[in-house]
C-alpha cells in the first residue's frame, strides 16, 4: 500500500496539486519526521518538503500573512538543527536550539521543563 501512496503523492506534486504536510498529533515528533521522510521517499526534493511543512502549511491554513516564513512583521519560531536536513530529511529530529517568542532554548532545557510540568 505504501508504494502506491508514495506514487500518488509524487504524481499529485508533479501535477501542481497543493500538498499539506502535518499530523493530527502535536505537530512534531516521530510522526512528523516519518511524514517528511515519506514525502522525500516519494520523490519530492527535501527542500520542497521543508517548504511544504513551513510556508506551505501556513498558506494552506490561511495564515501566510502572519507566519510560515522569516520576514519582518511575521511571527516566527525557529528551530536550529545539528545536521543538514537536505542531506537526510530525518535530521529535522536532531534539534539543537529552539527560538520561541524571542527566547532561545536548548533542547535539554526544553525537555527538563516538559518533565517538570508533567510531574
Backbone atoms as SQL, in Angstrom:
CREATE TABLE atoms (id INTEGER PRIMARY KEY, chain TEXT, resi INTEGER, resn TEXT, atom TEXT, x REAL, y REAL, z REAL);
INSERT INTO atoms VALUES
  (1, 'A', 1, 'UNK', 'N', 0.803, -1.180, 0.000),
  (2, 'A', 1, 'UNK', 'CA', 0.000, 0.000, 0.000),
  (3, 'A', 1, 'UNK', 'C', 0.866, 1.273, 0.000),
  (4, 'A', 2, 'UNK', 'N', 1.940, 1.270, 0.790),
  (5, 'A', 2, 'UNK', 'CA', 2.799, 2.457, 0.883),
  (6, 'A', 2, 'UNK', 'C', 3.381, 2.841, -0.475),
  (7, 'A', 3, 'UNK', 'N', 3.922, 1.906, -1.268),
  (8, 'A', 3, 'UNK', 'CA', 4.454, 2.320, -2.576),
  (9, 'A', 3, 'UNK', 'C', 3.407, 3.010, -3.450),
  (10, 'A', 4, 'UNK', 'N', 2.171, 2.552, -3.411),
  (11, 'A', 4, 'UNK', 'CA', 1.122, 3.183, -4.208),
  (12, 'A', 4, 'UNK', 'C', 0.806, 4.587, -3.684),
  (13, 'A', 5, 'UNK', 'N', 0.813, 4.747, -2.361),
  (14, 'A', 5, 'UNK', 'CA', 0.570, 6.068, -1.784),
  (15, 'A', 5, 'UNK', 'C', 1.693, 7.034, -2.143),
  (16, 'A', 6, 'UNK', 'N', 2.929, 6.530, -2.126),
  (17, 'A', 6, 'UNK', 'CA', 4.073, 7.374, -2.474),
  (18, 'A', 6, 'UNK', 'C', 3.991, 7.800, -3.936),
  (19, 'A', 7, 'UNK', 'N', 3.628, 6.883, -4.798),
  (20, 'A', 7, 'UNK', 'CA', 3.479, 7.202, -6.214),
  (21, 'A', 7, 'UNK', 'C', 2.381, 8.245, -6.418),
  (22, 'A', 8, 'UNK', 'N', 1.287, 8.112, -5.702),
  (23, 'A', 8, 'UNK', 'CA', 0.191, 9.080, -5.795),
  (24, 'A', 8, 'UNK', 'C', 0.643, 10.464, -5.331),
  (25, 'A', 9, 'UNK', 'N', 1.372, 10.515, -4.226),
  (26, 'A', 9, 'UNK', 'CA', 1.884, 11.800, -3.719),
  (27, 'A', 9, 'UNK', 'C', 2.814, 12.439, -4.743),
  (28, 'A', 10, 'UNK', 'N', 3.681, 11.631, -5.338),
  (29, 'A', 10, 'UNK', 'CA', 4.611, 12.134, -6.356),
  (30, 'A', 10, 'UNK', 'C', 3.843, 12.690, -7.556),
  (31, 'A', 11, 'UNK', 'N', 2.830, 11.972, -8.001),
  (32, 'A', 11, 'UNK', 'CA', 2.032, 12.429, -9.150),
  (33, 'A', 11, 'UNK', 'C', 1.266, 13.710, -8.814),
  (34, 'A', 12, 'UNK', 'N', 0.673, 13.755, -7.629),
  (35, 'A', 12, 'UNK', 'CA', -0.036, 14.972, -7.221),
  (36, 'A', 12, 'UNK', 'C', 0.912, 16.167, -7.225),
  (37, 'A', 13, 'UNK', 'N', 2.099, 15.977, -6.638),
  (38, 'A', 13, 'UNK', 'CA', 3.069, 17.075, -6.572),
  (39, 'A', 13, 'UNK', 'C', 3.483, 17.516, -7.972),
  (40, 'A', 14, 'UNK', 'N', 3.776, 16.557, -8.838),
  (41, 'A', 14, 'UNK', 'CA', 4.187, 16.870, -10.213),
  (42, 'A', 14, 'UNK', 'C', 3.081, 17.595, -10.978),
  (43, 'A', 15, 'UNK', 'N', 1.829, 17.299, -10.640),
  (44, 'A', 15, 'UNK', 'CA', 0.686, 17.927, -11.319),
  (45, 'A', 15, 'UNK', 'C', 0.342, 19.295, -10.728),
  (46, 'A', 16, 'UNK', 'N', 1.058, 19.698, -9.680),
  (47, 'A', 16, 'UNK', 'CA', 0.809, 21.010, -9.091),
  (48, 'A', 16, 'UNK', 'C', -0.292, 21.038, -8.044),
  (49, 'A', 17, 'UNK', 'N', -0.731, 19.862, -7.595),
  (50, 'A', 17, 'UNK', 'CA', -1.740, 19.804, -6.528),
  (51, 'A', 17, 'UNK', 'C', -1.095, 20.330, -5.246),
  (52, 'A', 18, 'UNK', 'N', -1.796, 21.179, -4.525),
  (53, 'A', 18, 'UNK', 'CA', -1.272, 21.726, -3.269),
  (54, 'A', 18, 'UNK', 'C', -1.285, 20.651, -2.196),
  (55, 'A', 19, 'UNK', 'N', -0.103, 20.222, -1.779),
  (56, 'A', 19, 'UNK', 'CA', 0.024, 19.212, -0.739),
  (57, 'A', 19, 'UNK', 'C', 0.228, 19.897, 0.607),
  (58, 'A', 20, 'UNK', 'N', -0.250, 19.258, 1.639),
  (59, 'A', 20, 'UNK', 'CA', -0.044, 19.750, 3.004),
  (60, 'A', 20, 'UNK', 'C', 0.694, 18.685, 3.790),
  (61, 'A', 21, 'UNK', 'N', 1.615, 19.126, 4.600),
  (62, 'A', 21, 'UNK', 'CA', 2.342, 18.220, 5.473),
  (63, 'A', 21, 'UNK', 'C', 2.024, 18.623, 6.898),
  (64, 'A', 22, 'UNK', 'N', 1.649, 17.661, 7.699),
  (65, 'A', 22, 'UNK', 'CA', 1.336, 17.899, 9.097),
  (66, 'A', 22, 'UNK', 'C', 0.680, 16.670, 9.658),
  (67, 'A', 23, 'UNK', 'N', 0.574, 16.628, 10.949),
  (68, 'A', 23, 'UNK', 'CA', -0.020, 15.469, 11.589),
  (69, 'A', 23, 'UNK', 'C', -1.239, 15.896, 12.386),
  (70, 'A', 24, 'UNK', 'N', -2.008, 14.931, 12.804),
  (71, 'A', 24, 'UNK', 'CA', -3.132, 15.209, 13.687),
  (72, 'A', 24, 'UNK', 'C', -2.686, 15.233, 15.136),
  (73, 'A', 25, 'UNK', 'N', -1.426, 14.989, 15.375),
  (74, 'A', 25, 'UNK', 'CA', -0.902, 14.958, 16.738),
  (75, 'A', 25, 'UNK', 'C', -0.453, 16.327, 17.193),
  (76, 'A', 26, 'UNK', 'N', 0.662, 16.361, 17.868),
  (77, 'A', 26, 'UNK', 'CA', 1.159, 17.588, 18.472),
  (78, 'A', 26, 'UNK', 'C', 1.911, 18.484, 17.499),
  (79, 'A', 27, 'UNK', 'N', 2.026, 18.075, 16.252),
  (80, 'A', 27, 'UNK', 'CA', 2.711, 18.895, 15.261),
  (81, 'A', 27, 'UNK', 'C', 4.197, 18.646, 15.196),
  (82, 'A', 28, 'UNK', 'N', 4.664, 17.616, 15.808),
  (83, 'A', 28, 'UNK', 'CA', 6.086, 17.306, 15.769),
  (84, 'A', 28, 'UNK', 'C', 6.311, 15.862, 16.165),
  (85, 'A', 29, 'UNK', 'N', 7.535, 15.548, 16.455),
  (86, 'A', 29, 'UNK', 'CA', 7.848, 14.214, 16.918),
  (87, 'A', 29, 'UNK', 'C', 8.003, 13.202, 15.809),
  (88, 'A', 30, 'UNK', 'N', 8.044, 11.930, 16.194),
  (89, 'A', 30, 'UNK', 'CA', 8.316, 10.861, 15.234),
  (90, 'A', 30, 'UNK', 'C', 7.321, 10.789, 14.078),
  (91, 'A', 31, 'UNK', 'N', 6.047, 11.062, 14.314),
  (92, 'A', 31, 'UNK', 'CA', 5.061, 11.000, 13.231),
  (93, 'A', 31, 'UNK', 'C', 5.355, 12.050, 12.166),
  (94, 'A', 32, 'UNK', 'N', 5.725, 13.238, 12.602),
  (95, 'A', 32, 'UNK', 'CA', 6.040, 14.328, 11.688),
  (96, 'A', 32, 'UNK', 'C', 7.297, 14.005, 10.878),
  (97, 'A', 33, 'UNK', 'N', 8.319, 13.506, 11.550),
  (98, 'A', 33, 'UNK', 'CA', 9.561, 13.134, 10.869),
  (99, 'A', 33, 'UNK', 'C', 9.283, 12.047, 9.835),
  (100, 'A', 34, 'UNK', 'N', 8.471, 11.080, 10.198),
  (101, 'A', 34, 'UNK', 'CA', 8.118, 9.996, 9.265),
  (102, 'A', 34, 'UNK', 'C', 7.385, 10.545, 8.053),
  (103, 'A', 35, 'UNK', 'N', 6.477, 11.480, 8.287),
  (104, 'A', 35, 'UNK', 'CA', 5.731, 12.063, 7.171),
  (105, 'A', 35, 'UNK', 'C', 6.662, 12.803, 6.214),
  (106, 'A', 36, 'UNK', 'N', 7.594, 13.566, 6.747),
  (107, 'A', 36, 'UNK', 'CA', 8.573, 14.251, 5.894),
  (108, 'A', 36, 'UNK', 'C', 9.382, 13.238, 5.095),
  (109, 'A', 37, 'UNK', 'N', 9.841, 12.184, 5.774),
  (110, 'A', 37, 'UNK', 'CA', 10.654, 11.158, 5.109),
  (111, 'A', 37, 'UNK', 'C', 9.874, 10.460, 4.002),
  (112, 'A', 38, 'UNK', 'N', 8.605, 10.196, 4.234),
  (113, 'A', 38, 'UNK', 'CA', 7.794, 9.545, 3.201),
  (114, 'A', 38, 'UNK', 'C', 7.636, 10.436, 1.969),
  (115, 'A', 39, 'UNK', 'N', 7.493, 11.732, 2.170),
  (116, 'A', 39, 'UNK', 'CA', 7.386, 12.638, 1.023),
  (117, 'A', 39, 'UNK', 'C', 8.688, 12.655, 0.214),
  (118, 'A', 40, 'UNK', 'N', 9.823, 12.631, 0.908),
  (119, 'A', 40, 'UNK', 'CA', 11.112, 12.559, 0.202),
  (120, 'A', 40, 'UNK', 'C', 11.224, 11.216, -0.512),
  (121, 'A', 41, 'UNK', 'N', 10.827, 10.149, 0.152),
  (122, 'A', 41, 'UNK', 'CA', 10.855, 8.810, -0.464),
  (123, 'A', 41, 'UNK', 'C', 9.972, 8.774, -1.708),
  (124, 'A', 42, 'UNK', 'N', 8.906, 9.571, -1.720),
  (125, 'A', 42, 'UNK', 'CA', 8.012, 9.627, -2.880),
  (126, 'A', 42, 'UNK', 'C', 8.664, 10.328, -4.070),
  (127, 'A', 43, 'UNK', 'N', 9.798, 10.982, -3.828),
  (128, 'A', 43, 'UNK', 'CA', 10.488, 11.656, -4.924),
  (129, 'A', 43, 'UNK', 'C', 10.371, 13.164, -4.901),
  (130, 'A', 44, 'UNK', 'N', 9.803, 13.715, -3.848),
  (131, 'A', 44, 'UNK', 'CA', 9.722, 15.173, -3.712),
  (132, 'A', 44, 'UNK', 'C', 11.036, 15.636, -3.090),
  (133, 'A', 45, 'UNK', 'N', 11.711, 16.618, -3.684),
  (134, 'A', 45, 'UNK', 'CA', 13.008, 17.059, -3.163),
  (135, 'A', 45, 'UNK', 'C', 12.907, 17.552, -1.715),
  (136, 'A', 46, 'UNK', 'N', 13.943, 17.273, -0.904),
  (137, 'A', 46, 'UNK', 'CA', 13.910, 17.673, 0.510),
  (138, 'A', 46, 'UNK', 'C', 13.602, 19.159, 0.734),
  (139, 'A', 47, 'UNK', 'N', 14.169, 20.033, -0.089),
  (140, 'A', 47, 'UNK', 'CA', 13.911, 21.468, 0.104),
  (141, 'A', 47, 'UNK', 'C', 12.422, 21.766, -0.078),
  (142, 'A', 48, 'UNK', 'N', 11.791, 21.129, -1.050),
  (143, 'A', 48, 'UNK', 'CA', 10.360, 21.318, -1.285),
  (144, 'A', 48, 'UNK', 'C', 9.541, 20.726, -0.139),
  (145, 'A', 49, 'UNK', 'N', 9.954, 19.599, 0.388),
  (146, 'A', 49, 'UNK', 'CA', 9.259, 19.002, 1.536),
  (147, 'A', 49, 'UNK', 'C', 9.325, 19.957, 2.735),
  (148, 'A', 50, 'UNK', 'N', 10.492, 20.552, 2.972),
  (149, 'A', 50, 'UNK', 'CA', 10.614, 21.524, 4.070),
  (150, 'A', 50, 'UNK', 'C', 9.726, 22.738, 3.821),
  (151, 'A', 51, 'UNK', 'N', 9.642, 23.182, 2.573),
  (152, 'A', 51, 'UNK', 'CA', 8.770, 24.314, 2.253),
  (153, 'A', 51, 'UNK', 'C', 7.301, 23.956, 2.503),
  (154, 'A', 52, 'UNK', 'N', 6.913, 22.751, 2.090),
  (155, 'A', 52, 'UNK', 'CA', 5.534, 22.313, 2.308),
  (156, 'A', 52, 'UNK', 'C', 5.187, 22.277, 3.796),
  (157, 'A', 53, 'UNK', 'N', 6.164, 21.927, 4.626),
  (158, 'A', 53, 'UNK', 'CA', 5.931, 21.813, 6.067),
  (159, 'A', 53, 'UNK', 'C', 5.972, 23.151, 6.790),
  (160, 'A', 54, 'UNK', 'N', 6.449, 24.201, 6.140),
  (161, 'A', 54, 'UNK', 'CA', 6.573, 25.508, 6.797),
  (162, 'A', 54, 'UNK', 'C', 5.672, 26.527, 6.103),
  (163, 'A', 55, 'UNK', 'N', 6.204, 27.221, 5.113),
  (164, 'A', 55, 'UNK', 'CA', 5.404, 28.258, 4.447),
  (165, 'A', 55, 'UNK', 'C', 4.207, 27.654, 3.712),
  (166, 'A', 56, 'UNK', 'N', 4.361, 26.446, 3.187),
  (167, 'A', 56, 'UNK', 'CA', 3.239, 25.794, 2.514),
  (168, 'A', 56, 'UNK', 'C', 2.103, 25.493, 3.481),
  (169, 'A', 57, 'UNK', 'N', 2.444, 25.055, 4.682),
  (170, 'A', 57, 'UNK', 'CA', 1.412, 24.785, 5.691),
  (171, 'A', 57, 'UNK', 'C', 0.698, 26.075, 6.075),
  (172, 'A', 58, 'UNK', 'N', 1.453, 27.153, 6.241),
  (173, 'A', 58, 'UNK', 'CA', 0.837, 28.449, 6.586),
  (174, 'A', 58, 'UNK', 'C', -0.107, 28.902, 5.471),
  (175, 'A', 59, 'UNK', 'N', 0.305, 28.715, 4.235),
  (176, 'A', 59, 'UNK', 'CA', -0.560, 29.077, 3.098),
  (177, 'A', 59, 'UNK', 'C', -1.856, 28.275, 3.113),
  (178, 'A', 60, 'UNK', 'N', -1.746, 26.954, 3.291),
  (179, 'A', 60, 'UNK', 'CA', -2.924, 26.088, 3.277),
  (180, 'A', 60, 'UNK', 'C', -3.891, 26.420, 4.406),
  (181, 'A', 61, 'UNK', 'N', -3.354, 26.896, 5.534),
  (182, 'A', 61, 'UNK', 'CA', -4.180, 27.241, 6.690),
  (183, 'A', 61, 'UNK', 'C', -4.653, 28.686, 6.672),
  (184, 'A', 62, 'UNK', 'N', -4.300, 29.429, 5.615),
  (185, 'A', 62, 'UNK', 'CA', -4.709, 30.823, 5.515),
  (186, 'A', 62, 'UNK', 'C', -3.991, 31.734, 6.496),
  (187, 'A', 63, 'UNK', 'N', -2.764, 31.362, 6.863),
  (188, 'A', 63, 'UNK', 'CA', -2.002, 32.133, 7.850),
  (189, 'A', 63, 'UNK', 'C', -0.718, 32.727, 7.287),
  (190, 'A', 64, 'UNK', 'N', -0.535, 32.683, 5.983),
  (191, 'A', 64, 'UNK', 'CA', 0.725, 33.130, 5.387),
  (192, 'A', 64, 'UNK', 'C', 0.993, 34.607, 5.622),
  (193, 'A', 65, 'UNK', 'N', -0.042, 35.372, 5.938),
  (194, 'A', 65, 'UNK', 'CA', 0.157, 36.791, 6.225),
  (195, 'A', 65, 'UNK', 'C', 0.703, 37.017, 7.630),
  (196, 'A', 66, 'UNK', 'N', 0.738, 35.948, 8.449),
  (197, 'A', 66, 'UNK', 'CA', 1.195, 36.075, 9.833),
  (198, 'A', 66, 'UNK', 'C', 2.385, 35.185, 10.165),
  (199, 'A', 67, 'UNK', 'N', 2.511, 34.042, 9.482),
  (200, 'A', 67, 'UNK', 'CA', 3.572, 33.090, 9.841),
  (201, 'A', 67, 'UNK', 'C', 3.922, 32.191, 8.665),
  (202, 'A', 68, 'UNK', 'N', 4.950, 31.372, 8.872),
  (203, 'A', 68, 'UNK', 'CA', 5.340, 30.421, 7.833),
  (204, 'A', 68, 'UNK', 'C', 6.624, 30.790, 7.121),
  (205, 'A', 69, 'UNK', 'N', 7.144, 31.980, 7.416),
  (206, 'A', 69, 'UNK', 'CA', 8.393, 32.426, 6.782),
  (207, 'A', 69, 'UNK', 'C', 9.128, 33.354, 7.744),
  (208, 'A', 70, 'UNK', 'N', 10.393, 33.546, 7.470),
  (209, 'A', 70, 'UNK', 'CA', 11.176, 34.516, 8.241),
  (210, 'A', 70, 'UNK', 'C', 11.167, 35.827, 7.479),
  (211, 'A', 71, 'UNK', 'N', 10.376, 36.760, 7.962),
  (212, 'A', 71, 'UNK', 'CA', 10.249, 38.063, 7.312),
  (213, 'A', 71, 'UNK', 'C', 9.817, 39.088, 8.348),
  (214, 'A', 72, 'UNK', 'N', 10.189, 40.353, 8.139),
  (215, 'A', 72, 'UNK', 'CA', 9.779, 41.394, 9.083),
  (216, 'A', 72, 'UNK', 'C', 8.265, 41.430, 9.264),
  (217, 'A', 73, 'UNK', 'N', 7.840, 41.502, 10.513),
  (218, 'A', 73, 'UNK', 'CA', 6.425, 41.610, 10.830),
  (219, 'A', 73, 'UNK', 'C', 5.696, 40.292, 10.984),
  (220, 'A', 74, 'UNK', 'N', 6.347, 39.174, 10.665),
  (221, 'A', 74, 'UNK', 'CA', 5.705, 37.867, 10.810),
  (222, 'A', 74, 'UNK', 'C', 6.101, 37.222, 12.139),
  (223, 'A', 75, 'UNK', 'N', 5.182, 36.436, 12.694),
  (224, 'A', 75, 'UNK', 'CA', 5.500, 35.646, 13.875),
  (225, 'A', 75, 'UNK', 'C', 6.468, 34.550, 13.433),
  (226, 'A', 76, 'UNK', 'N', 7.462, 34.278, 14.255),
  (227, 'A', 76, 'UNK', 'CA', 8.416, 33.253, 13.829),
  (228, 'A', 76, 'UNK', 'C', 9.018, 32.530, 15.021),
  (229, 'A', 77, 'UNK', 'N', 8.856, 31.241, 15.040),
  (230, 'A', 77, 'UNK', 'CA', 9.613, 30.368, 15.919),
  (231, 'A', 77, 'UNK', 'C', 10.603, 29.668, 15.007),
  (232, 'A', 78, 'UNK', 'N', 11.822, 29.514, 15.465),
  (233, 'A', 78, 'UNK', 'CA', 12.885, 28.973, 14.621),
  (234, 'A', 78, 'UNK', 'C', 13.504, 27.762, 15.311),
  (235, 'A', 79, 'UNK', 'N', 13.792, 26.743, 14.531),
  (236, 'A', 79, 'UNK', 'CA', 14.458, 25.556, 15.037),
  (237, 'A', 79, 'UNK', 'C', 15.824, 25.470, 14.362),
  (238, 'A', 80, 'UNK', 'N', 16.875, 25.352, 15.172),
  (239, 'A', 80, 'UNK', 'CA', 18.227, 25.147, 14.654),
  (240, 'A', 80, 'UNK', 'C', 18.575, 23.677, 14.833),
  (241, 'A', 81, 'UNK', 'N', 19.065, 23.070, 13.773),
  (242, 'A', 81, 'UNK', 'CA', 19.362, 21.644, 13.770),
  (243, 'A', 81, 'UNK', 'C', 20.854, 21.387, 13.883),
  (244, 'A', 82, 'UNK', 'N', 21.201, 20.203, 14.327),
  (245, 'A', 82, 'UNK', 'CA', 22.603, 19.798, 14.421),
  (246, 'A', 82, 'UNK', 'C', 23.152, 19.287, 13.101),
  (247, 'A', 83, 'UNK', 'N', 22.269, 18.902, 12.194),
  (248, 'A', 83, 'UNK', 'CA', 22.717, 18.363, 10.912),
  (249, 'A', 83, 'UNK', 'C', 21.785, 18.824, 9.796),
  (250, 'A', 84, 'UNK', 'N', 22.207, 18.608, 8.576),
  (251, 'A', 84, 'UNK', 'CA', 21.556, 19.160, 7.393),
  (252, 'A', 84, 'UNK', 'C', 20.389, 18.295, 6.914),
  (253, 'A', 85, 'UNK', 'N', 19.148, 18.800, 6.998),
  (254, 'A', 85, 'UNK', 'CA', 18.008, 18.009, 6.532),
  (255, 'A', 85, 'UNK', 'C', 17.957, 17.846, 5.008),
  (256, 'A', 86, 'UNK', 'N', 18.731, 18.619, 4.288),
  (257, 'A', 86, 'UNK', 'CA', 18.778, 18.432, 2.837),
  (258, 'A', 86, 'UNK', 'C', 19.577, 17.181, 2.483),
  (259, 'A', 87, 'UNK', 'N', 20.468, 16.783, 3.361),
  (260, 'A', 87, 'UNK', 'CA', 21.237, 15.552, 3.162),
  (261, 'A', 87, 'UNK', 'C', 20.471, 14.337, 3.674),
  (262, 'A', 88, 'UNK', 'N', 19.737, 14.531, 4.778),
  (263, 'A', 88, 'UNK', 'CA', 18.932, 13.471, 5.379),
  (264, 'A', 88, 'UNK', 'C', 17.750, 14.143, 6.063),
  (265, 'A', 89, 'UNK', 'N', 16.570, 14.023, 5.495),
  (266, 'A', 89, 'UNK', 'CA', 15.393, 14.734, 5.995),
  (267, 'A', 89, 'UNK', 'C', 15.099, 14.390, 7.451),
  (268, 'A', 90, 'UNK', 'N', 15.489, 13.206, 7.894),
  (269, 'A', 90, 'UNK', 'CA', 15.243, 12.820, 9.282),
  (270, 'A', 90, 'UNK', 'C', 16.077, 13.629, 10.272),
  (271, 'A', 91, 'UNK', 'N', 16.992, 14.450, 9.745),
  (272, 'A', 91, 'UNK', 'CA', 17.772, 15.345, 10.589),
  (273, 'A', 91, 'UNK', 'C', 16.897, 16.395, 11.265),
  (274, 'A', 92, 'UNK', 'N', 15.650, 16.557, 10.813),
  (275, 'A', 92, 'UNK', 'CA', 14.766, 17.521, 11.474),
  (276, 'A', 92, 'UNK', 'C', 14.513, 17.120, 12.923),
  (277, 'A', 93, 'UNK', 'N', 14.775, 15.869, 13.268),
  (278, 'A', 93, 'UNK', 'CA', 14.608, 15.412, 14.651),
  (279, 'A', 93, 'UNK', 'C', 15.840, 15.688, 15.508),
  (280, 'A', 94, 'UNK', 'N', 16.938, 16.092, 14.872),
  (281, 'A', 94, 'UNK', 'CA', 18.199, 16.340, 15.575),
  (282, 'A', 94, 'UNK', 'C', 18.307, 17.829, 15.914),
  (283, 'A', 95, 'UNK', 'N', 17.495, 18.259, 16.872),
  (284, 'A', 95, 'UNK', 'CA', 17.343, 19.679, 17.201),
  (285, 'A', 95, 'UNK', 'C', 18.404, 20.126, 18.194),
  (286, 'A', 96, 'UNK', 'N', 18.989, 21.285, 17.916),
  (287, 'A', 96, 'UNK', 'CA', 19.970, 21.889, 18.805),
  (288, 'A', 96, 'UNK', 'C', 19.315, 22.944, 19.688),
  (289, 'A', 97, 'UNK', 'N', 18.643, 23.893, 19.054),
  (290, 'A', 97, 'UNK', 'CA', 18.060, 25.034, 19.771),
  (291, 'A', 97, 'UNK', 'C', 16.727, 25.408, 19.143),
  (292, 'A', 98, 'UNK', 'N', 15.798, 25.829, 19.974),
  (293, 'A', 98, 'UNK', 'CA', 14.506, 26.340, 19.528),
  (294, 'A', 98, 'UNK', 'C', 14.398, 27.786, 19.988),
  (295, 'A', 99, 'UNK', 'N', 14.016, 28.675, 19.073),
  (296, 'A', 99, 'UNK', 'CA', 13.745, 30.063, 19.434),
  (297, 'A', 99, 'UNK', 'C', 12.243, 30.244, 19.335),
  (298, 'A', 100, 'UNK', 'N', 11.633, 30.562, 20.480),
  (299, 'A', 100, 'UNK', 'CA', 10.181, 30.733, 20.544),
  (300, 'A', 100, 'UNK', 'C', 9.884, 32.027, 21.290),
  (301, 'A', 101, 'UNK', 'N', 9.049, 32.852, 20.667),
  (302, 'A', 101, 'UNK', 'CA', 8.683, 34.148, 21.254),
  (303, 'A', 101, 'UNK', 'C', 9.908, 34.956, 21.669),
  (304, 'A', 102, 'UNK', 'N', 10.949, 34.884, 20.862),
  (305, 'A', 102, 'UNK', 'CA', 12.150, 35.666, 21.104),
  (306, 'A', 102, 'UNK', 'C', 13.105, 35.090, 22.131),
  (307, 'A', 103, 'UNK', 'N', 12.821, 33.911, 22.655),
  (308, 'A', 103, 'UNK', 'CA', 13.689, 33.281, 23.656),
  (309, 'A', 103, 'UNK', 'C', 14.281, 32.005, 23.079),
  (310, 'A', 104, 'UNK', 'N', 15.596, 31.843, 23.259),
  (311, 'A', 104, 'UNK', 'CA', 16.284, 30.651, 22.761),
  (312, 'A', 104, 'UNK', 'C', 16.342, 29.597, 23.860),
  (313, 'A', 105, 'UNK', 'N', 16.015, 28.371, 23.481),
  (314, 'A', 105, 'UNK', 'CA', 16.039, 27.247, 24.413),
  (315, 'A', 105, 'UNK', 'C', 16.827, 26.103, 23.807),
  (316, 'A', 106, 'UNK', 'N', 17.758, 25.573, 24.559),
  (317, 'A', 106, 'UNK', 'CA', 18.432, 24.348, 24.129),
  (318, 'A', 106, 'UNK', 'C', 17.483, 23.187, 24.381),
  (319, 'A', 107, 'UNK', 'N', 17.611, 22.152, 23.607),
  (320, 'A', 107, 'UNK', 'CA', 16.709, 21.013, 23.710),
  (321, 'A', 107, 'UNK', 'C', 16.699, 20.446, 25.126),
  (322, 'A', 108, 'UNK', 'N', 17.850, 20.325, 25.747),
  (323, 'A', 108, 'UNK', 'CA', 17.914, 19.765, 27.104),
  (324, 'A', 108, 'UNK', 'C', 17.064, 20.576, 28.075),
  (325, 'A', 109, 'UNK', 'N', 17.094, 21.905, 27.952),
  (326, 'A', 109, 'UNK', 'CA', 16.292, 22.763, 28.837),
  (327, 'A', 109, 'UNK', 'C', 14.804, 22.573, 28.571),
  (328, 'A', 110, 'UNK', 'N', 14.416, 22.438, 27.306),
  (329, 'A', 110, 'UNK', 'CA', 13.006, 22.203, 26.977),
  (330, 'A', 110, 'UNK', 'C', 12.524, 20.872, 27.548),
  (331, 'A', 111, 'UNK', 'N', 13.338, 19.843, 27.414),
  (332, 'A', 111, 'UNK', 'CA', 12.965, 18.531, 27.938),
  (333, 'A', 111, 'UNK', 'C', 12.848, 18.569, 29.458),
  (334, 'A', 112, 'UNK', 'N', 13.720, 19.318, 30.099),
  (335, 'A', 112, 'UNK', 'CA', 13.658, 19.466, 31.555),
  (336, 'A', 112, 'UNK', 'C', 12.375, 20.189, 31.965),
  (337, 'A', 113, 'UNK', 'N', 12.019, 21.259, 31.245),
  (338, 'A', 113, 'UNK', 'CA', 10.774, 21.991, 31.541),
  (339, 'A', 113, 'UNK', 'C', 9.557, 21.086, 31.319),
  (340, 'A', 114, 'UNK', 'N', 9.559, 20.317, 30.262),
  (341, 'A', 114, 'UNK', 'CA', 8.437, 19.423, 29.976),
  (342, 'A', 114, 'UNK', 'C', 8.304, 18.359, 31.061),
  (343, 'A', 115, 'UNK', 'N', 9.420, 17.844, 31.518),
  (344, 'A', 115, 'UNK', 'CA', 9.414, 16.827, 32.569),
  (345, 'A', 115, 'UNK', 'C', 8.887, 17.411, 33.868),
  (346, 'A', 116, 'UNK', 'N', 9.298, 18.627, 34.184),
  (347, 'A', 116, 'UNK', 'CA', 8.866, 19.279, 35.432),
  (348, 'A', 116, 'UNK', 'C', 7.359, 19.556, 35.393),
  (349, 'A', 117, 'UNK', 'N', 6.835, 19.957, 34.241),
  (350, 'A', 117, 'UNK', 'CA', 5.408, 20.266, 34.148),
  (351, 'A', 117, 'UNK', 'C', 4.551, 19.007, 34.150),
  (352, 'A', 118, 'UNK', 'N', 5.139, 17.870, 33.781),
  (353, 'A', 118, 'UNK', 'CA', 4.403, 16.613, 33.785),
  (354, 'A', 118, 'UNK', 'C', 4.251, 16.050, 35.199),
  (355, 'A', 119, 'UNK', 'N', 5.127, 16.491, 36.070),
  (356, 'A', 119, 'UNK', 'CA', 5.084, 15.986, 37.463),
  (357, 'A', 119, 'UNK', 'C', 4.200, 16.814, 38.283);
